[in-house]
Amino acid sequence: MYRSWHLRSRVALRRRSVAGAILLTIGIGLQGCDGGADGSAAAAIDSAPPPVTVASPLVKTITEWYEFTGRFEAIESVEVRARVSGYVESVDFRDGQIVEQGQLLFVIDPRRYRAATEEASAQRASAQARVTLADAELARARELVDRETVSRSTYDQRLQEKLAAEAAVEMAAAALRQAELD
């Protein structure tokens, strides 16, 4: 029951909209028929056509080209960072130049790092001298312990001094390697 009522109302709505469209079309058509401004429709038909300018076509060769806005970007890029700080002594490349991996780009003032390397080398030599002294004292302490003229704690102390001196040599060698790397 609801369905049949619904269908009937939709059909009635369509008929009304079609009838309204027809009436609107007729009204617009009749509005354009005013019979002429001066009352004579024949006067409007007999008037001359407006003047028209006519030009012959031009034949030319056209070069087609396109203009695009774009941006160039390198395929590969590199970020250059120094591993150490210092004053730049020289720049060994030009802007825009193609550079290869491992190529020298900058030279940083090496005097500071040369001095640090020499200092680390001297510290290693000093630590090596302490090891030599500790070896000699340990050998003497060993002889005296064997004769029982020195206490066992003195021998142990000399042994620890020797081990500490050997560790100092390793530490000085590591500092020298770091200074050479810089």
C-alpha positions in Angstrom: 0.0 0.0 0.0 2.8 2.4 0.9 4.7 1.4 -2.2 1.8 2.1 -4.6 1.1 5.5 -2.9 4.8 6.3 -3.2 4.9 5.4 -6.9 1.8 7.5 -7.6 3.3 10.6 -5.9 6.6 10.2 -7.9 4.7 10.0 -11.1 2.6 13.1 -10.2 5.8 15.0 -9.3 7.4 14.2 -12.7 4.2 15.3 -14.6 4.2 18.6 -12.7 7.9 19.3 -13.4 7.5 18.4 -17.1 4.5 20.7 -17.4 6.4 23.5 -15.6 9.4 23.2 -18.0 7.0 23.4 -21.0 5.3 26.5 -19.6 8.7 28.1 -18.9 9.9 27.4 -22.5 6.7 28.9 -24.0 7.0 32.0 -21.7 10.6 32.7 -22.8 9.7 32.2 -26.5 6.8 34.6 -26.3 8.9 37.2 -24.4 11.3 37.5 -27.4 8.4 38.3 -29.8 7.7 41.9 -29.1 7.0 42.8 -32.7 10.0 45.2 -33.2 10.9 48.3 -31.3 9.2 50.6 -33.8 6.4 48.1 -34.4 7.6 46.9 -37.8 9.1 43.4 -37.9 9.9 43.7 -41.6 12.2 46.7 -41.0 14.5 44.5 -38.8 14.6 41.7 -41.5 15.5 44.1 -44.4 18.5 45.8 -42.7 21.9 45.2 -44.3 24.3 42.6 -42.8 27.1 44.0 -40.6 30.5 44.6 -42.3 33.0 41.7 -41.9 36.8 41.9 -42.3 38.3 39.0 -44.1 42.0 38.0 -44.1 43.8 35.4 -46.1 45.6 32.8 -44.1 49.4 33.1 -43.5 51.8 30.3 -44.3 54.9 30.2 -42.0 57.3 27.7 -40.6 56.7 27.3 -36.9 59.4 26.0 -34.6 57.8 24.2 -31.7 59.6 24.5 -28.3 58.6 24.0 -24.8 59.6 26.0 -21.7 59.7 24.2 -18.3 60.6 25.6 -15.0 62.9 23.2 -13.2 65.7 22.7 -10.8 69.0 20.9 -11.2 70.2 18.7 -8.4 73.3 16.5 -8.3 72.9 12.8 -8.5 75.3 12.3 -5.7 76.4 14.8 -3.1 78.9 14.8 -0.3 79.2 16.6 3.0 82.7 17.5 3.8 83.6 17.6 7.5 87.1 17.8 9.0 87.9 15.2 11.7 89.9 17.8 13.5 89.6 21.5 14.1 92.1 24.1 13.0 92.9 26.8 10.6 92.6 26.0 6.9 96.0 26.5 5.2 94.9 25.8 1.6 91.9 24.7 -0.4 92.9 22.3 -3.2 89.8 22.4 -5.4 87.5 24.9 -7.2 83.7 25.2 -6.7 81.9 23.0 -9.1 85.0 20.8 -9.8 84.4 17.1 -9.9 86.4 15.4 -7.1 87.3 11.8 -6.6 87.2 9.8 -3.4 90.4 10.2 -1.4 91.4 13.4 -3.2 93.0 16.1 -1.1 90.5 18.9 -0.6 91.8 21.1 2.3 95.0 21.3 4.3 94.6 22.2 7.9 97.6 23.9 9.7 99.5 20.8 10.9 101.9 22.5 13.5 99.5 21.9 16.4 99.1 18.3 15.6 102.8 17.7 14.9 103.5 19.1 18.4 100.9 16.8 19.9 102.5 13.8 18.1 105.9 14.7 19.4 104.5 15.1 22.9 102.9 11.7 22.8 106.1 10.2 21.5 108.0 11.7 24.4 105.5 10.4 26.9 105.8 6.9 25.4 109.6 7.1 25.7 109.3 8.2 29.3 106.9 5.4 30.1 109.4 2.9 28.5 112.1 4.3 30.7 110.0 3.7 33.8 109.4 0.1 32.6 113.2 -0.4 32.3 113.7 1.0 35.9 110.9 -1.1 37.2 112.5 -4.2 35.6 115.8 -3.5 37.3 114.2 -2.9 40.7 112.1 -6.0 40.4 115.2 -8.1 39.6 117.0 -6.7 42.6 114.0 -7.3 44.9 113.8 -10.9 43.6 117.4 -11.5 44.6 116.9 -9.9 48.0 113.7 -11.9 48.6 115.6 -15.1 47.7 118.3 -14.2 50.3 115.5 -13.1 52.7 117.0 -9.7 53.2 113.9 -7.8 52.0 110.3 -8.5 52.9 107.9 -10.2 50.5 105.7 -7.0 50.4 108.6 -5.0 49.0 108.9 -7.5 46.2 105.1 -7.3 45.5 105.3 -3.6 45.4 108.1 -3.6 42.8 106.1 -6.1 40.7 103.1 -3.8 40.8 105.3 -0.8 39.8 106.5 -2.8 36.8 103.0 -3.7 35.7 101.8 -0.1 36.1 104.8 1.1 34.0 103.9 -1.4 31.2 100.3 -0.1 31.3 101.6 3.4 31.0 103.6 2.4 27.9 100.5 1.0 26.3 98.5 4.2 27.2 101.3 6.4 25.8 101.4 4.3 22.6 97.6 4.7 22.2 97.9 8.5 22.7 100.7 8.5 20.1 98.5 6.6 17.6 95.6 9.1 18.1 98.0 12.1 17.7 99.4 10.5 14.4 95.8 9.9 13.2 94.9 13.6 13.8 
